[in-house]
Amino acid sequence: MKNRFAGGCTRCSVLVMPDGGFLRKNDEGWEAWCVTCQSLDELAESEDFDPENLMLPTVPPSGSATTLDLRVLGMTRACWKCGENTLCLIGLYPNRPARGYVGLHTTDNEKTMELCQLLAEREGRAELAAGVKSRYSRTMRERQLANGCRRCDALQGNFPVHEEALGRVASGGVDGLDTLFVASCPVLEWQAVIYDFGGGVIAI
């Protein structure tokens, strides 16, 4: 059903304008979906759906805002090597999540880490972006974009970092982590993270 009211898309939280997007009914009432999320949800129901070869739109969803504000989240933890406290980038979450939205996208996923780093650079937070580098993980036996200690530059492994982050989220929700800054993000960049299907998402 065509949407007649302004509201956030349940899937990605982008603002859907009146007469833009769609309305869908669930057990708790009506929810808004942007054109992109609606079409991709329909595609996911088809037999030939392949998430690894998903072609995302190259233009923002019509009838919706072109940007949304994201909270860039982090936490301070003790470095395993030098023992000093170091700040790690942990994830992204809409500043104003839409009704029904669930999903804290964590930097355990490389696309999320790339977007966190890019937003930090755009916001003039070079000290946050600089701590993220491509490093070789002996545990994973591959290079990965990961947090490093601000003092000694030691790799802060994704597994222990995100196990600790998960514990904080379990006890305090999104607010169990620190909001480092809020950044305006183009919808296409955010939806590329939403539809990556590479893991690293905590349901909230």
HUWOSUL-V665812 format. One record per residue. N is the residue number from 1. PHI is phi in degrees with one decimal (* if undefined). D_LAST is the distance of its C-alpha to the last C-alpha in Angstrom with 2 decimals. Layout:
BEGIN
n = (N N)
phi = (PHI PHI)
d_last = (D_LAST D_LAST)
END
This chain:
BEGIN
n = (1 2 3 4 5 6 7 8 9 10 11 12 13 14 15 16 17 18 19 20 21 22 23 24 25 26 27 28 29 30 31 32 33 34 35 36 37 38 39 40 41 42 43 44 45 46 47 48 49 50 51 52 53 54 55 56 57 58 59 60 61 62 63 64 65 66 67 68 69 70 71 72 73 74 75 76 77 78 79 80 81 82 83 84 85 86 87 88 89 90 91 92 93 94 95 96 97 98 99 100 101 102 103 104 105 106 107 108 109 110 111 112 113 114 115 116 117 118 119 120 121 122 123 124 125 126 127 128 129 130 131 132 133 134 135 136 137 138 139 140 141 142 143 144 145 146 147 148 149 150 151 152 153 154 155 156 157 158 159 160 161 162 163 164 165 166 167 168 169 170 171 172 173 174 175 176 177 178 179 180 181 182 183 184 185 186 187 188 189 190 191 192 193 194 195 196 197 198 199 200 201 202 203 204)
phi = (* -64.2 -84.2 -110.8 -128.2 -79.3 -175.5 -80.1 -66.4 -59.3 -83.0 -124.4 73.8 -65.5 -71.3 -98.9 -76.5 -56.5 67.3 -117.1 69.8 -138.9 -107.4 -130.5 -97.0 -125.8 -65.2 -104.3 130.0 -97.3 -137.9 -91.1 -132.1 -74.2 -58.4 -63.7 -65.6 -62.2 -68.0 -70.6 -66.4 -65.4 -62.0 -63.1 -82.9 -81.5 -69.4 -96.6 -68.4 -130.0 -62.0 -77.1 -121.4 -72.7 -98.5 -81.2 -59.0 -100.9 -128.1 -60.4 -61.2 -64.9 75.7 -133.0 -65.1 -92.9 -136.7 -146.4 -88.7 -115.6 -85.1 -93.5 -104.7 -150.5 -157.6 -100.6 -143.9 -79.1 -66.1 -66.2 -92.8 -101.0 83.0 -77.7 -69.1 -138.3 -93.5 -116.7 -76.6 -113.7 176.3 -129.7 -151.0 -57.5 -66.3 -127.7 -63.3 -69.3 -58.7 88.6 -70.3 -137.3 139.3 -90.7 -87.4 -101.2 -76.1 -68.1 -99.5 -64.3 -64.3 -66.8 -61.2 -59.8 -70.5 -56.7 -64.8 -63.4 -64.9 -62.7 -63.5 -65.3 -85.3 75.1 -101.0 -58.9 -66.4 -79.1 -65.8 -66.2 -74.6 -102.3 -142.8 -78.8 -129.4 -85.6 -102.7 -68.9 -67.8 -87.0 57.8 -162.8 -81.8 -148.3 -75.5 -146.7 -68.3 -127.3 -64.6 -70.9 -98.1 -110.7 70.1 -66.9 -57.4 -98.1 -53.4 -59.3 -64.3 -65.2 -62.4 -80.4 -64.7 -66.8 -62.6 -60.7 -62.6 -68.4 -68.6 -61.6 -93.1 -132.0 64.9 -59.8 -73.7 -73.0 -108.0 -90.0 -83.6 -76.7 -170.4 -113.3 -127.6 -77.8 -124.9 -57.5 -57.2 -61.4 -68.4 -69.2 -67.6 -64.6 -75.0 -55.7 -103.1 -78.5 60.2 -98.2 85.1 77.3 -120.2 -106.9 -74.9 -125.8)
d_last = (27.24 27.87 25.76 27.91 25.44 23.47 19.68 16.69 16.13 13.18 12.99 13.71 13.87 17.57 19.83 21.87 25.31 27.38 29.12 26.76 24.26 23.69 22.51 21.00 20.92 18.33 18.42 17.16 19.47 19.87 17.56 18.83 18.87 20.78 23.78 22.40 19.21 21.40 24.06 21.91 20.22 23.80 24.92 22.34 24.11 27.45 29.24 29.84 26.27 25.95 22.72 24.77 27.27 25.15 27.03 24.90 26.74 28.70 28.53 25.70 24.90 27.74 27.20 24.16 23.85 24.63 22.28 19.02 18.03 15.50 14.54 15.86 14.32 16.43 17.62 21.12 22.29 25.76 27.34 28.48 31.83 33.10 31.01 30.38 27.06 25.54 22.72 20.35 18.32 14.79 12.90 12.37 10.15 11.94 13.85 13.71 10.82 12.45 12.16 10.04 8.41 5.23 5.80 6.71 10.25 12.13 15.90 16.31 16.96 20.30 19.77 16.85 19.17 22.01 20.32 19.28 22.91 24.35 22.59 23.81 27.28 27.32 26.36 29.17 27.06 29.28 28.71 25.03 25.93 28.88 26.96 25.47 28.06 28.72 29.59 30.83 28.78 31.14 28.36 27.16 30.76 29.85 29.31 25.83 24.59 23.39 23.36 26.71 28.04 29.35 32.43 33.52 31.47 30.50 27.71 24.47 23.38 20.02 19.55 20.22 18.46 15.12 15.64 16.10 13.12 10.88 12.78 12.27 8.47 8.90 11.41 10.50 6.94 7.74 11.13 11.80 12.93 15.85 16.00 19.17 19.94 18.93 20.63 21.71 20.96 22.86 20.88 22.55 21.37 17.69 18.07 19.82 16.69 14.52 17.33 18.31 17.04 17.83 14.71 12.82 9.33 6.28 3.81 0.00)
END
